[in-house]
Amino acid sequence: MEMIKFIVLPTVLALFVLFLHFIIRIIKLRKLNLPKGTLGLPIIGETLEFFKANLEGKQIRFIQERMKKYDSRVFKTSLFGENIAVFCGTAGNKFLFSNENKNVQVWWPSSVKKLLRLSLVNKVGDEAKITRRLLMSFLNPETLRNYLPKMDRIAQHHINTHWKGKEQVVVYPIIQLYTFELACCLFLSMEDPIQLSNLSSYFEEFLKGIISFPINFPGTRFHKAMKAADAIKKEIKLIMKKRKVDLEEKKASPTQDLLSHLLVTSDTSGRFMSEVEILDNMLLLLFAGHDTSRSVISLIMKYLGNLPEVYEQVLKGYQ
C-alpha cells in the first residue's frame, strides 16, 4: 500500500504541474496579438504531426494544410517544445529578410544552442557582431575567389568518382557527401578519404538530432547528436593541435584555411578566440555551409532534370 502511494503521489504532482504550466501558457498567449493557428499539446505541440508528414515524404503538406485552414500568409504552431510563427510565400520571406534586427531577429531552437555552445548562435549584441566580423573576414568574396581552383578540383574529383559512368545517381545523399568534403577542405584542409568518411558518419548523426527535443537522455536523437558533436570536435582538436605546431614552424600558411585564420587572427579588441570557441564555430560553419548548399544544389539538379530546354542552355554556356 505504501509503495502505491509512493508511485501515485509523484505522478499526480507531475500531472498537476504540467496542467498548471499549460493554463499559464494559455493566459499569457491570449494577451498577445498572435496569428491564427494551434499550439497543439503541451510541450509536444504539433511535433507528432510534423514527424508523420516527414516520414511520408510530404513535409510541404504540413505547411499547406495550415495555410489553408488558418491563413495563407502566416500561422502559429509549436514544434520541439518551441512556439513558432511560420511566414509563407514571397511576402513573408520579404518581410523576414528585410527586417532583421528591426521587427525580427535571428532565433535558433534550444537544441541548436545546446549543441553549438560557444558559437555565434549563442552570442548577441556587440559580441555577436565582433564574432561575425572575424568569421566573415575569411568568408568574404575576395578570399573565397582564391579558393576557386581548389573547389573546382574537388568538384571534378567528386563527379569522376560518384557520377561519371553511372546509369543512375541518387542526387541528395551524394550532394551531401560533396558539400561536406568541400567544407572540410576549405575550413580544415582535410582531404584524406578515410578521415572524411569517419567524420561524415558522425556528422550525419549530428544532423539527425540538431533539430529535436533537447532531451539529453540515452537513446534520444539529441543525446546521439551530442555524442556525435563531441566526436567531431575531438577530431578537429587533433587537427588544431598539429596546425599550431605547423604554423609556428612555418609549415602551414595563416591563410591556408579557416582554421589557420582563426588561430592567428584576433578581433578588433585584440582578443583571440579560445580553443573551445574555435571548435564550436567550426562545427557551426560545417552545419550551416553544408545544409544550405546541399539543398540549393539538389534543387538545381531537380529543376535541370525537369526542364531539359534550360539544361541544354546551361550545357551550351559551359561548353
BELSULTA-V637108 format. One record per residue. N is the residue number from 1. OMEGA is omega in degrees with one decimal (* if undefined). BURIAL is I if it has 24 or more other ideal C-beta (glycine too) atoms within 12 Angstrom, else O. D_LAST is the distance of its C-alpha to the last C-alpha in Angstrom with 1 decimal. Layout:
n = <N & N>
omega = <OMEGA & OMEGA>
burial = <BURIAL & BURIAL>
d_last = <D_LAST & D_LAST>
This chain:
n = <1 & 2 & 3 & 4 & 5 & 6 & 7 & 8 & 9 & 10 & 11 & 12 & 13 & 14 & 15 & 16 & 17 & 18 & 19 & 20 & 21 & 22 & 23 & 24 & 25 & 26 & 27 & 28 & 29 & 30 & 31 & 32 & 33 & 34 & 35 & 36 & 37 & 38 & 39 & 40 & 41 & 42 & 43 & 44 & 45 & 46 & 47 & 48 & 49 & 50 & 51 & 52 & 53 & 54 & 55 & 56 & 57 & 58 & 59 & 60 & 61 & 62 & 63 & 64 & 65 & 66 & 67 & 68 & 69 & 70 & 71 & 72 & 73 & 74 & 75 & 76 & 77 & 78 & 79 & 80 & 81 & 82 & 83 & 84 & 85 & 86 & 87 & 88 & 89 & 90 & 91 & 92 & 93 & 94 & 95 & 96 & 97 & 98 & 99 & 100 & 101 & 102 & 103 & 104 & 105 & 106 & 107 & 108 & 109 & 110 & 111 & 112 & 113 & 114 & 115 & 116 & 117 & 118 & 119 & 120 & 121 & 122 & 123 & 124 & 125 & 126 & 127 & 128 & 129 & 130 & 131 & 132 & 133 & 134 & 135 & 136 & 137 & 138 & 139 & 140 & 141 & 142 & 143 & 144 & 145 & 146 & 147 & 148 & 149 & 150 & 151 & 152 & 153 & 154 & 155 & 156 & 157 & 158 & 159 & 160 & 161 & 162 & 163 & 164 & 165 & 166 & 167 & 168 & 169 & 170 & 171 & 172 & 173 & 174 & 175 & 176 & 177 & 178 & 179 & 180 & 181 & 182 & 183 & 184 & 185 & 186 & 187 & 188 & 189 & 190 & 191 & 192 & 193 & 194 & 195 & 196 & 197 & 198 & 199 & 200 & 201 & 202 & 203 & 204 & 205 & 206 & 207 & 208 & 209 & 210 & 211 & 212 & 213 & 214 & 215 & 216 & 217 & 218 & 219 & 220 & 221 & 222 & 223 & 224 & 225 & 226 & 227 & 228 & 229 & 230 & 231 & 232 & 233 & 234 & 235 & 236 & 237 & 238 & 239 & 240 & 241 & 242 & 243 & 244 & 245 & 246 & 247 & 248 & 249 & 250 & 251 & 252 & 253 & 254 & 255 & 256 & 257 & 258 & 259 & 260 & 261 & 262 & 263 & 264 & 265 & 266 & 267 & 268 & 269 & 270 & 271 & 272 & 273 & 274 & 275 & 276 & 277 & 278 & 279 & 280 & 281 & 282 & 283 & 284 & 285 & 286 & 287 & 288 & 289 & 290 & 291 & 292 & 293 & 294 & 295 & 296 & 297 & 298 & 299 & 300 & 301 & 302 & 303 & 304 & 305 & 306 & 307 & 308 & 309 & 310 & 311 & 312 & 313 & 314 & 315 & 316 & 317 & 318 & 319>
omega = <178.4 & 179.6 & 179.3 & 177.3 & -177.7 & -178.8 & -173.8 & -175.3 & 176.7 & -179.9 & 178.1 & 179.5 & 179.8 & 178.7 & 178.7 & 179.3 & 179.1 & 178.8 & 180.0 & 177.5 & -179.1 & -179.8 & 179.5 & 179.7 & 179.7 & -179.7 & 179.6 & -176.7 & -179.9 & -179.9 & -177.2 & 176.9 & -174.2 & 176.0 & 177.5 & 179.8 & 177.9 & 177.4 & 175.2 & -177.8 & 175.8 & 178.6 & -177.2 & -179.3 & 178.6 & -176.2 & -178.3 & 177.1 & 178.5 & 177.9 & -178.8 & 178.0 & 178.9 & -179.1 & 179.1 & -178.9 & -177.6 & -177.2 & -177.1 & 179.9 & 178.9 & -179.9 & -174.8 & 179.6 & -178.1 & 174.1 & -179.2 & -175.5 & -172.6 & -177.0 & -178.0 & -177.4 & -176.4 & 175.3 & 178.7 & 175.8 & 177.2 & -178.5 & 176.5 & 177.9 & -177.8 & 174.4 & -170.6 & 168.1 & -177.6 & 177.2 & -174.5 & 174.3 & -176.5 & -179.4 & 179.1 & 178.3 & 179.4 & 179.3 & -177.9 & -172.2 & 177.4 & -177.2 & 178.7 & -176.8 & 173.5 & 177.2 & 178.2 & 174.3 & -176.8 & -179.4 & 177.7 & 175.3 & -177.5 & 178.5 & 178.5 & -178.8 & -178.9 & 179.6 & -176.1 & -169.8 & -173.4 & -179.0 & -178.0 & -176.1 & -179.7 & 178.8 & -180.0 & 174.2 & -177.0 & 179.6 & 178.5 & 179.8 & -179.6 & -180.0 & 179.4 & -179.6 & -180.0 & 179.3 & -177.3 & 176.2 & 172.9 & -175.1 & 177.7 & -175.6 & -177.3 & -179.8 & -177.7 & 177.7 & 179.2 & -178.7 & -178.5 & 178.0 & 178.9 & 179.5 & 178.8 & 179.3 & 179.8 & 179.5 & -180.0 & 179.3 & 179.8 & -179.5 & -179.9 & -176.7 & -169.5 & -176.1 & -172.9 & 176.9 & -179.3 & 177.3 & -179.2 & 179.2 & 174.6 & -166.4 & -168.2 & 179.5 & 179.2 & 175.7 & 176.1 & 179.2 & -179.2 & -177.2 & 178.5 & 177.4 & -179.9 & 179.8 & -179.9 & 179.8 & -176.6 & -176.3 & -172.2 & -174.0 & -179.1 & -179.0 & -179.7 & -175.0 & -178.7 & 179.2 & 178.2 & 180.0 & 179.0 & -178.4 & -179.4 & 179.7 & 175.6 & -176.7 & 178.2 & 177.3 & 177.8 & -178.7 & -178.0 & -174.3 & -174.8 & 172.9 & -176.0 & 173.1 & -176.5 & -179.7 & -177.0 & -178.4 & -177.5 & 179.5 & 179.7 & 178.8 & -178.5 & 178.9 & 178.2 & 178.6 & 177.2 & 179.3 & 178.8 & 178.7 & 178.6 & 179.8 & 178.4 & -178.3 & 175.8 & 178.2 & -179.8 & 180.0 & 177.4 & 177.4 & -179.6 & -179.5 & 179.2 & -178.2 & 178.5 & 178.9 & -178.9 & 178.5 & 178.8 & -178.2 & 178.2 & 176.9 & 178.4 & -178.9 & 176.3 & -179.8 & -175.7 & -179.4 & -177.7 & -180.0 & 178.0 & -179.4 & -177.8 & -180.0 & -174.0 & -174.8 & 177.3 & 176.4 & -175.2 & 178.8 & -180.0 & -179.1 & 176.0 & 176.1 & 174.2 & 179.9 & -179.0 & 178.1 & 179.4 & -179.6 & -178.9 & 178.9 & 175.1 & 178.6 & 176.7 & -176.9 & 174.0 & 179.2 & -176.0 & -178.5 & -177.8 & -171.3 & -178.5 & -179.1 & -179.9 & -178.6 & -177.0 & -177.9 & 179.6 & 179.3 & 176.7 & 179.4 & 179.7 & -176.7 & 175.1 & 177.3 & -179.1 & -176.9 & -176.3 & 179.8 & 176.1 & 178.3 & 180.0 & 179.2 & 177.0 & -179.9 & 179.0 & 179.4 & 179.3 & -176.9 & *>
burial = <O & O & O & O & O & O & O & O & O & O & O & O & O & O & O & O & O & O & O & O & O & O & O & O & I & O & O & O & O & O & O & O & O & I & I & O & I & O & I & I & O & O & I & O & I & I & I & O & I & I & O & O & O & O & O & O & O & O & O & O & O & I & I & O & I & I & I & O & O & O & O & O & O & I & I & I & I & I & I & I & I & I & I & I & I & I & I & I & O & O & O & O & O & O & O & I & O & O & O & O & O & O & O & O & O & O & O & I & I & I & I & I & I & I & I & I & I & I & I & I & I & I & I & O & O & O & O & O & O & I & I & I & O & I & I & O & O & I & I & O & O & O & O & O & O & O & I & O & O & O & O & O & O & I & I & O & O & I & O & O & O & O & O & O & O & O & O & O & O & O & I & O & O & I & I & I & I & I & I & I & I & I & I & I & I & I & I & I & I & I & I & O & O & O & O & I & O & O & I & I & O & I & I & I & I & I & I & I & I & I & I & I & I & I & O & O & O & O & O & O & I & I & I & I & I & I & O & I & I & I & I & I & I & O & I & I & O & O & I & I & O & O & I & O & O & O & I & O & O & O & O & I & O & O & O & I & I & I & I & I & I & I & I & I & I & O & I & O & O & O & O & O & I & O & O & O & I & I & I & I & I & I & I & I & I & I & I & I & I & I & I & O & I & I & O & O & I & I & O & O & I & O & O & O & O & O & O & O & O & O & O & O & O & O & O & O & O & O & O>
d_last = <83.2 & 82.4 & 79.0 & 78.2 & 79.0 & 76.8 & 73.8 & 74.4 & 75.1 & 71.8 & 69.9 & 71.8 & 71.3 & 67.5 & 67.3 & 69.4 & 67.1 & 64.0 & 65.8 & 66.9 & 63.3 & 62.1 & 64.9 & 64.3 & 60.5 & 61.3 & 63.8 & 61.3 & 58.5 & 60.8 & 61.3 & 57.6 & 55.7 & 53.1 & 50.8 & 51.7 & 51.0 & 52.7 & 52.9 & 54.0 & 56.2 & 57.5 & 55.1 & 53.0 & 52.0 & 49.5 & 47.7 & 48.8 & 47.3 & 44.0 & 44.0 & 44.7 & 41.7 & 39.5 & 40.8 & 40.2 & 36.6 & 37.5 & 37.5 & 36.7 & 39.9 & 42.0 & 40.7 & 40.8 & 44.4 & 45.6 & 43.9 & 45.6 & 48.9 & 49.2 & 46.8 & 43.2 & 42.8 & 44.4 & 46.6 & 48.4 & 48.4 & 49.2 & 47.0 & 47.8 & 51.0 & 49.3 & 49.9 & 46.7 & 45.7 & 42.5 & 40.7 & 38.7 & 36.1 & 34.5 & 37.9 & 38.8 & 35.6 & 36.0 & 39.6 & 38.8 & 36.0 & 37.8 & 41.2 & 40.7 & 43.9 & 45.5 & 46.3 & 44.4 & 43.7 & 41.5 & 43.3 & 42.7 & 44.7 & 47.5 & 45.8 & 42.9 & 45.3 & 47.4 & 44.4 & 42.9 & 46.3 & 46.0 & 42.4 & 41.3 & 42.0 & 45.7 & 46.0 & 47.1 & 47.9 & 47.7 & 47.1 & 44.0 & 42.7 & 43.4 & 41.6 & 38.5 & 38.4 & 38.6 & 35.8 & 33.6 & 34.2 & 31.9 & 29.5 & 28.7 & 25.3 & 26.0 & 27.0 & 24.2 & 21.6 & 23.1 & 22.4 & 18.6 & 18.2 & 20.7 & 19.1 & 15.7 & 17.7 & 19.6 & 16.7 & 15.2 & 18.8 & 19.5 & 16.6 & 17.7 & 21.3 & 21.5 & 18.6 & 17.4 & 19.6 & 21.5 & 22.6 & 23.3 & 22.5 & 24.9 & 22.7 & 25.4 & 27.3 & 24.3 & 22.8 & 26.3 & 26.2 & 22.9 & 24.1 & 27.5 & 26.2 & 24.1 & 27.2 & 29.4 & 27.3 & 27.1 & 30.7 & 32.5 & 30.4 & 31.0 & 28.8 & 31.5 & 30.6 & 34.3 & 35.0 & 32.0 & 33.1 & 36.7 & 35.7 & 33.4 & 36.3 & 38.5 & 35.9 & 35.6 & 39.4 & 39.3 & 36.9 & 39.2 & 42.1 & 40.9 & 41.5 & 44.9 & 48.6 & 49.4 & 52.1 & 52.1 & 54.0 & 53.3 & 51.2 & 49.6 & 45.8 & 46.6 & 48.7 & 46.0 & 43.5 & 46.0 & 46.3 & 42.6 & 42.2 & 45.0 & 43.3 & 40.0 & 41.8 & 43.9 & 40.7 & 39.4 & 42.9 & 42.9 & 39.6 & 41.1 & 44.3 & 42.5 & 40.2 & 43.4 & 44.7 & 41.5 & 41.3 & 45.0 & 44.4 & 41.3 & 39.2 & 36.9 & 35.4 & 36.5 & 32.9 & 31.6 & 31.2 & 33.0 & 36.0 & 36.7 & 36.3 & 38.9 & 41.2 & 41.5 & 41.1 & 44.0 & 44.2 & 45.8 & 49.2 & 48.6 & 48.6 & 46.2 & 45.1 & 47.3 & 46.0 & 46.3 & 44.5 & 41.5 & 41.5 & 41.7 & 39.0 & 36.6 & 37.2 & 36.7 & 33.3 & 32.2 & 33.3 & 31.9 & 28.5 & 28.1 & 29.4 & 27.5 & 24.1 & 24.7 & 25.6 & 22.8 & 20.0 & 21.9 & 22.3 & 18.6 & 18.0 & 20.9 & 19.9 & 16.4 & 18.4 & 20.9 & 18.7 & 16.3 & 15.6 & 14.4 & 12.3 & 10.5 & 10.0 & 8.7 & 6.2 & 5.2 & 5.5 & 3.8 & 0.0>
